[in-house]
Structures are given as structure tokens and as C-alpha cells.
Amino acid sequence: MPVNVETLEKLERKMTLTLPVTVIQSEVDSRLKKIARTVKMDGFRPGKVPMNVVAQRYGYSVHYEVMNDKVGEAFATAANEAKLRVAGMPKISEKEGAPEGELTFDAIFEVYPEVKIADLADAEVEKISADVTDGAIDKTLDILRKQRRTFAQRAQDAAAQDGDRVTVDFEGKIEGETFQGGKAEDFQFLVGEGQMLKEFEDAVRGMKSGESKTFPLAFPADYHGKDVAGKQADFLVTIKKIEAAHLPEVNEALAKSLGIAEASVEGLRADIKKNLEREVKFRLLARNKQAVMDALVAKAELDLPNSSVQSEVERMIEGARADLKQRGIKDADKAPIPEEVFRPQAERRVRLGLVVAELVRSNELHAKPDQIKAHIDELAASYEKPADVVRWYYSDNQRLAEVEAIVIENNVTDFVLGKAKITEKSISFDELMGQN
């Protein structure tokens, strides 16, 4: 039987579904009989409850379930016959005035749009590159050394300087009153490493053990402590101990302590370079992928299914609430989060998802098993036991699906880069890593 599909607006469609009452009633009776075989009720032996009693107790809920199931099946069959790609769930309502012996329903729903992608040869993409320099290796070595530094107490007359660990007592007051979190004893921090506000570090730098100093400190307007943000405080600080940092030498002993197979300075630097190159590769891929996706969206023309956007908004709100809960926010699951905050991002995600799906479909850019394996092997290579990591990925379909999605995005990125007008740009290692 032909399916009549009415276009309401853009992607919105409407179908009328018809179900014989006898089909509904037959299924209701069948389910009630199945319930009657096992149901337990006071005054009756199991399996001996009269059908009229079972129907009285369970008839309404069973009828509701059957109606939902049968209408859903009818909608799926009709949509399939009409070759429709349905986006989201349909809104189904029963119509009045149906012919005797029939039930009719209106199903209003959205379909996925036709995606038109303009000639990618006209797309412009800036592709960045970066190298792992000796300076980057030296900087990483310094970080590794700092992680393993030891401290020794300085002489009594030595002044605190950058890199020293100081132990202090301090008390801060705003308008003469001590504020919460503004007082501490035997508090330790490293001078010059940004662990304290700049005014606090500037005051301590140059002081000696046993010295005290009073100084003003202006809390930034965006300070995390809302009670003191944007306010002026007066602090009294006393230096109790100053310790100088001693960093390990870059030698075979350091290489051995880091578990380097070739326990030499050369082996250590080679290992650091290998790890940095892997990190650089992933960061470049992410940055270039973002540039490709921006260019791809700009070249696409399509309408967005409201149902898909709404689902994405709701998913993002749930994610935000879960994040608040993880941070210990009380009643995070009830936090009022306006949908408008996430709608632009949700629209972009839906748009990008549809465009990428069309490009993958029309150019056979699906992830191949050997690509998935290669990506997992590369991810696992940075771990101590790569084989365990590989097994961890392959033991869970959800994790495999996430890797597959990444590989598909990489295939799309390579495809677009092969078509578009590319502008090469070299950036520094620090800029790529966000250290500039």
C-alpha cells in the first residue's frame, strides 16, 4: 500500500497511520494470557487467576504498551517503504473520526537533510607544522629534573630567590579583619613558580629566615575566592625556613632512574625526542583537523533537523551537570542550565556530523580494520606495556567505536587536504604546546 507523506516545513513531514482494532485487541489478549500463567494474587493459586481479574488489573497498562509497540512498528514500516531517513523520534497523536474497526494516527517527524558540498578545490586551509628542537628537548629535561629535585636548608643570612622553597607564616586582613583562608602557619611554596599571587612572591623574594614584612595585595577581580575577589588586603608574612633546590645532573644515573633502556644521556634525549614527536604529531593533527572541519562546514549547504539539535543540547546539558557533580557541586543534577548556552555549539556539532557523514558515504572514507589497529598501536606505544593497552581497546566495543570515529575524521582530514588550497605555516614548538 503506497505511503502518503506530506511536507509541512523544510525537513518536517507528516504521515497518517492506520491500525485494525482487531490487531491491537488480539495482541492485548495474547499478552494478558501470558501474564495470567505466572501472575500471583491473593486468594488464587499461581496460574489460576481468572482472565477477567487479570484484565481488570493489567488491561490498561498492557493496552498502552501494545498501542505504543504497534504504532511504532507501523511507523517504521511506512518510513522504510517511503525510503525516509527519519531524524529523531516522531510525535504521534490519535485522530478522531476513524472508520469503524480502525484506529488512525498522525505522525509528525523530521527527515535528515540533503547535504550539498561545494567544490572543495576552492576551499582554503591553513596547514601548520612544527619541529621538535634541541631547545624543546632541553626544556623537557629541565621539567624532568625539577620533578626529581631535592631541597637543602640555606644559611640563616641567605635571601630567598627564585627556585627556593620557603616555609612561611602569614595573615591577611581586609579592612582590619582576617578573612577565611587568609591565615596559615608553616605554609610551603616555591618562589617564582606562580604558586602564589605575584605581589606575594615579590614580597617574599629577597627576605631572610626570621624576617617579617607587611605588604599590600590586591586580589584580581576574577580571583577564585569570590569573598575577596577585587578587594585590597594587607598581609603580614614571616619567613621560617628557606631551602635551596638541587636538581639532578643530566647523566647516566638520571637516565637509569627514568627507566631508559639505553641508560645514557644520548639514549635519554632520544627517548624524550621520540615522545615529543608523538605528542607533536597528535597536536598538529588536531589543529589541522579543526581547520579542515571549519573549511568543510563553510562549503556545505543544508537544513538542520531541530530534533537532532535538541537532542545534542540535552546531551551537552547532562554532560555539564555531570561535570558539576564531579566537582562536588550540591544538587548538580537540578542546576538550572539555559539551553541557549549550548545551542550554537550543538548546531555546529550536528551540522558538522551530517557533512562528515555525507563526505564519508560519498567517498568511501570509512575506517578500515588495519587503520583502526594502526591507530591503537600508536596510542599504546607511549605506555610501559603496549600489549595490555591494545587488549584494553579491543575488549570494549564502545572504546573501539571511539577509535573508529577518530580514524574516520582523520580520513576526512586527509581527503580535504588533498583537494583544498593549502597554505603551509610553520610554528614553534612552544606555540603548538601553548607555552608561548
C-alpha positions as CSV (number, residue, x, y, z in Angstrom):
1,M,0.0,0.0,0.0
2,P,1.5,3.4,-1.0
3,V,2.6,5.7,1.9
4,N,1.3,9.2,1.7
5,V,4.0,11.6,3.1
6,E,3.1,15.3,3.5
7,T,5.7,18.0,3.6
8,L,5.0,20.5,6.3
9,E,8.0,22.8,6.5
10,K,11.6,22.3,5.4
11,L,12.5,18.9,7.0
12,E,9.2,18.3,8.8
13,R,6.9,15.6,7.4
14,K,3.6,14.1,8.3
15,M,2.1,10.6,7.7
16,T,-1.2,9.0,8.7
17,L,-1.0,5.5,10.1
18,T,-3.9,3.1,10.2
19,L,-4.2,0.1,12.5
20,P,-7.1,-2.5,12.7
21,V,-8.6,-2.7,16.1
22,T,-8.6,-6.5,15.9
23,V,-4.8,-6.5,15.6
24,I,-4.5,-4.4,18.8
25,Q,-7.0,-6.5,20.7
26,S,-5.5,-9.8,19.6
27,E,-2.1,-8.8,20.9
28,V,-3.6,-7.5,24.1
29,D,-5.4,-10.8,24.7
30,S,-2.2,-12.7,23.9
31,R,-0.1,-10.7,26.4
32,L,-2.8,-10.9,29.1
33,K,-2.9,-14.7,28.7
34,K,0.9,-14.8,29.1
35,I,0.6,-12.8,32.3
36,A,-2.2,-15.0,33.7
37,R,0.1,-18.1,33.5
38,T,2.5,-16.7,36.1
39,V,0.8,-13.9,38.0
40,K,0.3,-14.1,41.7
41,M,-2.7,-12.6,43.5
42,D,-4.1,-13.1,47.0
43,G,-6.8,-15.7,47.1
44,F,-5.7,-17.5,43.9
45,R,-3.2,-20.2,43.2
46,P,-0.5,-19.2,40.7
47,G,-1.8,-19.6,37.1
48,K,-5.4,-19.9,38.3
49,V,-6.3,-16.2,38.4
50,P,-9.5,-15.7,36.2
51,M,-8.9,-13.7,33.0
52,N,-11.4,-11.0,33.9
53,V,-9.5,-10.3,37.1
54,V,-6.1,-10.2,35.2
55,A,-7.7,-7.9,32.6
56,Q,-9.0,-5.6,35.3
57,R,-5.6,-5.4,37.0
58,Y,-3.3,-5.2,33.9
59,G,-5.6,-4.4,31.0
60,Y,-4.9,-0.7,30.8
61,S,-1.1,-0.9,31.0
62,V,-0.9,-3.8,28.5
63,H,-3.2,-2.0,26.1
64,Y,-0.9,1.1,26.4
65,E,2.2,-1.0,25.7
66,V,0.6,-2.7,22.7
67,M,-0.6,0.6,21.2
68,N,3.0,2.0,21.5
69,D,4.6,-1.1,20.0
70,K,2.2,-1.5,17.1
71,V,2.1,2.2,16.2
72,G,5.9,2.3,16.4
73,E,6.1,-0.8,14.1
74,A,3.6,0.7,11.7
75,F,5.6,4.0,11.6
76,A,8.9,2.1,11.0
77,T,7.4,0.0,8.2
78,A,5.8,3.1,6.5
79,A,9.0,5.1,6.8
80,N,11.0,2.2,5.3
81,E,8.6,1.8,2.4
82,A,8.8,5.5,1.7
83,K,12.6,5.3,1.9
84,L,12.8,8.1,4.5
85,R,15.8,8.8,6.7
86,V,14.0,9.8,9.9
87,A,15.8,12.2,12.3
88,G,14.7,11.8,16.0
89,M,11.5,10.4,17.3
90,P,8.2,11.1,15.7
91,K,5.3,12.9,17.5
92,I,2.3,10.6,17.2
93,S,-1.3,11.6,18.1
94,E,-4.5,9.6,17.6
95,K,-7.1,11.1,15.2
96,E,-10.8,11.2,15.8
97,G,-13.4,10.0,13.4
98,A,-11.6,6.9,12.2
99,P,-13.7,4.3,10.3
100,E,-15.3,1.6,12.4
101,G,-12.8,-1.1,13.3
102,E,-9.8,1.0,12.7
103,L,-7.5,3.4,14.6
104,T,-5.7,6.2,12.8
105,F,-2.8,8.3,14.0
106,D,-0.9,11.3,12.7
107,A,2.9,11.0,12.8
108,I,4.8,14.3,12.6
109,F,8.6,13.9,12.3
110,E,11.7,15.3,10.6
111,V,14.0,13.7,8.0
112,Y,17.7,14.1,7.5
113,P,18.5,16.8,5.0
114,E,20.2,16.6,1.6
115,V,23.7,17.8,2.1
116,K,25.3,19.8,-0.7
117,I,29.1,20.2,-0.5
118,A,30.6,22.8,-2.9
119,D,33.8,22.1,-4.8
120,L,36.5,21.5,-2.2
121,A,39.1,22.7,-4.6
122,D,38.0,26.2,-3.8
123,A,38.4,25.7,0.0
124,E,41.3,27.4,1.7
125,V,43.0,25.6,4.6
126,E,46.0,26.8,6.7
127,K,48.1,23.7,7.5
128,I,50.5,24.1,10.3
129,S,53.7,22.2,11.0
130,A,56.2,22.2,13.9
131,D,59.5,20.5,14.7
132,V,60.9,19.1,17.9
133,T,64.1,21.2,18.5
134,D,67.0,20.7,20.9
135,G,65.5,23.5,22.9
136,A,62.3,21.6,23.3
137,I,64.3,18.6,24.5
138,D,66.3,20.7,26.9
139,K,63.1,22.2,28.3
140,T,61.6,18.8,28.9
141,L,64.8,17.7,30.6
142,D,64.5,20.6,32.9
143,I,60.9,19.6,33.8
144,L,62.0,16.0,34.5
145,R,64.9,17.3,36.7
146,K,62.6,19.6,38.6
147,Q,60.2,16.7,39.3
148,R,63.2,14.9,41.0
149,R,64.8,17.9,42.8
150,T,65.8,17.8,46.4
151,F,66.0,20.6,48.9
152,A,68.6,21.7,51.5
153,Q,68.2,24.4,54.0
154,R,70.1,27.6,53.2
155,A,72.2,29.6,55.6
156,Q,70.5,31.9,58.1
157,D,71.6,35.0,56.2
158,A,70.7,33.8,52.7
159,A,67.9,35.7,50.9
160,A,65.0,33.8,49.2
161,Q,65.3,33.7,45.4
162,D,63.5,32.1,42.5
163,G,63.5,28.3,42.8
164,D,63.8,28.2,46.6
165,R,61.2,26.5,48.7
166,V,60.1,28.8,51.6
167,T,58.2,27.9,54.7
168,V,56.2,30.9,56.0
169,D,53.5,32.0,58.4
170,F,51.2,34.6,57.0
171,E,48.0,36.5,57.9
172,G,45.9,38.7,55.6
173,K,43.4,41.3,56.6
174,I,40.8,43.3,54.7
175,E,39.7,46.5,56.5
176,G,41.4,45.2,59.6
177,E,39.5,41.9,59.7
178,T,41.1,38.4,59.0
179,F,39.3,36.6,56.2
180,Q,38.7,32.9,55.6
181,G,41.7,31.3,54.0
182,G,43.9,34.4,54.7
183,K,45.9,32.8,57.5
184,A,48.3,29.9,57.6
185,E,51.3,28.5,59.5
186,D,54.3,26.5,58.2
187,F,53.0,27.1,54.7
188,Q,55.4,26.0,51.9
189,F,55.6,27.2,48.3
190,L,58.2,27.6,45.6
191,V,59.3,31.1,44.8
192,G,58.9,32.2,41.2
193,E,56.8,29.3,40.0
194,G,53.4,31.1,40.2
195,Q,52.1,29.1,43.1
196,M,51.2,32.4,44.9
197,L,49.9,35.7,43.6
198,K,52.7,37.9,42.1
199,E,52.6,40.5,44.9
200,F,53.0,37.8,47.5
201,E,56.0,36.3,45.7
202,D,57.6,39.7,45.1
203,A,57.3,40.5,48.8
204,V,59.0,37.2,49.9
205,R,61.8,37.3,47.3
206,G,64.9,38.8,49.0
207,M,63.7,38.1,52.6
208,K,65.8,36.1,55.0
209,S,64.9,33.5,57.6
210,G,63.3,35.1,60.7
211,E,62.3,38.3,58.9
212,S,58.8,39.6,58.8
213,K,57.2,42.0,56.4
214,T,53.8,43.7,55.9
215,F,52.7,44.4,52.3
216,P,49.5,45.3,50.4
217,L,48.0,42.8,48.0
218,A,45.2,43.5,45.5
219,F,43.1,40.4,44.7
220,P,42.2,40.1,41.0
221,A,38.6,40.7,40.1
222,D,38.4,37.2,38.7
223,Y,40.1,35.6,41.7
224,H,38.6,32.1,42.5
225,G,37.8,33.2,46.1
226,K,34.6,35.3,45.5
227,D,34.6,36.8,49.0
228,V,38.0,38.5,48.4
229,A,37.9,39.0,44.6
230,G,38.7,42.6,43.6
231,K,39.5,43.6,47.2
232,Q,42.7,45.1,48.8
233,A,44.3,43.2,51.6
234,D,47.2,43.8,54.0
235,F,49.4,40.8,54.6
236,L,52.0,40.1,57.4
237,V,54.4,37.3,56.3
238,T,57.2,35.7,58.4
239,I,59.9,33.6,56.8
240,K,60.6,30.5,58.9
241,K,62.9,28.5,56.6
242,I,64.5,28.8,53.1
243,E,65.6,25.7,51.2
244,A,67.6,25.7,48.0
245,A,66.7,23.3,45.2
246,H,69.2,20.8,43.9
247,L,68.5,19.4,40.5
248,P,70.0,16.0,39.5
249,E,72.7,16.1,36.9
250,V,71.9,15.0,33.3
251,N,73.9,11.8,33.3
252,E,73.5,8.1,33.1
253,A,72.1,7.9,36.6
254,L,69.2,10.2,35.7
255,A,68.6,8.1,32.5
256,K,68.6,4.9,34.5
257,S,66.2,6.4,37.1
258,L,63.8,7.3,34.3
259,G,63.8,3.7,33.0
260,I,65.5,4.4,29.8
261,A,66.6,1.2,28.1
262,E,69.8,2.7,26.8
263,A,70.9,4.3,30.1
264,S,73.0,7.2,28.6
265,V,72.5,10.9,28.0
266,E,72.1,10.2,24.3
267,G,69.5,7.5,25.0
268,L,67.6,9.8,27.3
269,R,67.5,12.6,24.8
270,A,66.5,10.2,22.0
271,D,63.6,8.9,24.2
272,I,62.4,12.4,25.0
273,K,62.5,13.3,21.3
274,K,60.5,10.3,20.4
275,N,57.8,11.1,22.9
276,L,57.7,14.7,22.0
277,E,57.4,13.9,18.3
278,R,54.5,11.6,19.1
279,E,52.8,14.4,21.0
280,V,53.6,17.0,18.3
281,K,52.0,14.7,15.7
282,F,48.8,14.3,17.6
283,R,48.6,18.1,18.3
284,L,49.3,19.0,14.7
285,L,46.7,16.5,13.6
286,A,44.1,18.0,16.0
287,R,44.8,21.6,14.9
288,N,44.8,20.8,11.2
289,K,41.7,18.7,11.6
290,Q,39.9,21.6,13.2
291,A,41.0,23.9,10.2
292,V,39.7,21.3,7.8
293,M,36.3,20.9,9.6
294,D,35.9,24.7,9.6
295,A,36.5,24.8,5.8
296,L,34.2,21.8,5.3
297,V,31.3,23.4,7.2
298,A,31.8,26.7,5.2
299,K,31.4,24.7,1.9
300,A,28.3,22.9,2.9
301,E,24.6,23.8,2.4
302,L,21.9,22.0,4.5
303,D,19.0,22.5,6.8
304,L,19.4,21.3,10.4
305,P,16.9,18.8,11.9
306,N,15.6,20.6,15.1
307,S,15.2,17.2,16.8
308,S,18.8,16.4,16.3
309,V,19.9,19.8,17.6
310,Q,17.6,19.5,20.6
311,S,19.0,16.0,21.4
312,E,22.5,17.4,21.3
313,V,21.6,20.3,23.5
314,E,20.2,17.9,26.1
315,R,23.2,15.7,25.9
316,M,25.5,18.7,26.5
317,I,23.4,19.9,29.4
318,E,23.6,16.4,31.0
319,G,27.4,16.5,30.4
320,A,27.6,19.9,32.1
321,R,25.6,18.6,35.1
322,A,27.8,15.5,35.4
323,D,30.9,17.8,35.4
324,L,29.4,20.0,38.2
325,K,28.6,16.8,40.2
326,Q,32.2,15.6,39.8
327,R,33.3,19.0,41.2
328,G,31.2,18.4,44.3
329,I,28.5,21.0,43.5
330,K,25.4,20.3,45.6
331,D,22.2,19.4,43.7
332,A,24.2,19.5,40.4
333,D,21.5,17.3,38.7
334,K,19.0,20.1,39.3
335,A,21.2,23.0,38.3
336,P,19.3,25.4,36.0
337,I,21.3,25.5,32.8
338,P,19.7,27.6,29.9
339,E,19.5,25.7,26.6
340,E,20.6,28.8,24.8
341,V,24.1,28.5,26.2
342,F,24.7,25.3,24.3
343,R,22.5,25.7,21.2
344,P,25.2,27.4,18.9
345,Q,27.7,24.6,19.7
346,A,25.0,21.9,19.3
347,E,24.0,23.3,15.9
348,R,27.7,23.3,14.8
349,R,28.1,19.7,16.0
350,V,25.0,18.5,14.2
351,R,25.9,20.3,11.0
352,L,29.5,19.0,11.1
353,G,28.3,15.5,11.8
354,L,25.9,15.5,8.8
355,V,28.5,17.0,6.5
356,V,31.2,14.5,7.5
357,A,28.8,11.6,7.2
358,E,27.9,12.7,3.7
359,L,31.5,13.0,2.7
360,V,32.4,9.6,4.2
361,R,29.4,8.0,2.4
362,S,30.0,9.5,-1.0
363,N,33.8,9.0,-1.0
364,E,34.1,5.7,0.9
365,L,36.1,7.1,3.7
366,H,35.1,4.6,6.3
367,A,37.7,3.3,8.8
368,K,39.3,0.1,7.7
369,P,40.4,-2.5,10.3
370,D,44.1,-2.0,9.6
371,Q,43.7,1.8,10.1
372,I,42.0,1.2,13.5
373,K,44.7,-1.2,14.5
374,A,47.5,1.2,13.5
375,H,45.9,4.0,15.5
376,I,45.5,1.8,18.6
377,D,49.1,0.6,18.3
378,E,50.3,4.2,18.1
379,L,48.3,5.2,21.2
380,A,49.6,2.2,23.1
381,A,53.3,2.9,22.1
382,S,53.7,5.5,24.8
383,Y,52.8,3.1,27.6
384,E,55.0,0.8,29.5
385,K,53.1,-2.3,28.4
386,P,51.6,-1.6,25.0
387,A,50.1,-5.0,24.5
388,D,47.9,-4.5,27.6
389,V,46.7,-1.2,26.2
390,V,45.8,-2.8,22.9
391,R,43.9,-5.6,24.6
392,W,42.1,-2.9,26.7
393,Y,40.8,-1.2,23.5
394,Y,39.8,-4.3,21.7
395,S,37.9,-5.6,24.8
396,D,35.3,-2.9,24.6
397,N,33.1,-2.1,21.6
398,Q,32.5,1.4,22.9
399,R,36.2,2.2,23.0
400,L,36.7,0.7,19.5
401,A,33.8,2.8,18.2
402,E,35.6,5.9,19.6
403,V,38.8,5.0,17.8
404,E,36.9,4.3,14.6
405,A,35.3,7.8,14.8
406,I,38.8,9.3,15.2
407,V,40.1,7.3,12.2
408,I,37.2,8.4,10.1
409,E,37.9,12.1,11.0
410,N,41.5,11.6,10.0
411,N,40.4,10.1,6.7
412,V,38.2,13.1,6.0
413,T,41.0,15.5,7.0
414,D,43.4,13.8,4.6
415,F,40.8,13.8,1.8
416,V,40.0,17.5,2.2
417,L,43.7,18.4,2.4
418,G,44.2,16.6,-0.8
419,K,41.6,18.7,-2.6
420,A,41.8,22.2,-1.0
421,K,44.1,25.1,-1.5
422,I,46.7,24.7,1.3
423,T,48.7,27.4,2.9
424,E,51.7,26.0,4.8
425,K,52.6,27.7,8.1
426,S,55.4,26.6,10.4
427,I,55.0,27.4,14.1
428,S,57.3,27.0,17.1
429,F,57.2,24.0,19.4
430,D,56.2,26.3,22.3
431,E,53.3,27.9,20.3
432,L,52.0,24.4,19.5
433,M,52.2,23.3,23.1
434,G,50.5,26.5,24.3
435,Q,53.6,27.7,26.2
436,N,54.2,31.0,24.4
